[in-house]
Amino acid sequence: MRFQFCLFPALALAAQSPTLPDARDLLMRSDGPVLTAGTVRIEGLEVSQMAAGGPPIQASFSIVLGGSGRMRLERRVADSSVLQVADGTTLWTFRSDTREYSQGPAPRGPADGMTRIRYGREATNFADAVVEREDRLPFDGKSVPCYVVHATYLSVPGNQRGRDIMPGILGPAKRTVWIDETNDLVLRDTWEFGAGMVHITTDYTRIEWGMPLADELFTFRPPEGSHP
């Protein structure tokens, strides 16, 4: 009886220490819902910081995807903004600082503002990954439990040619990501490039998918006072 009395508390302690999930599997599953949905809306705030000094650069952004190559991207830094609208055939770009707009053929392949998201989940792009801890982040008015995953990548997102030169010149790219434990969505994404010279942190404030979208979102109308 004395032996059993000592054993039960040990079993209870073990039950309170669950094993963390595999980090590579978490990364490969991350953001699966938004990458497979027909319609998507993502909003957030991106902060870029140079280790050499200077104030951080804050950019708010909004991404709307409507399927069949339709997209609407808005990015604002301070008082200037860039708007891109694609209807599946033509890509329009408007810059508020110059009041100029231009048009061209819609780009081939993924060009929807989600390059970094796609890159981050491909197993061939990262060399190692570990779940550092569990944490909570505010999102959509709630405190959301997240797995914090740290990984080392072989190149910069969107620059596959950098895979060969980065280890020798700039060092590997490092990433720390907060992944929602309930649905695999990335809620915070921090990248470090150039041996710590550049830090980019993205906090997502809105993520939704599968909702109806008006065709008007993917129709470009030149703002008043703008010119080609």
Disulfide bonds with the S-S distance in Angstrom:
none
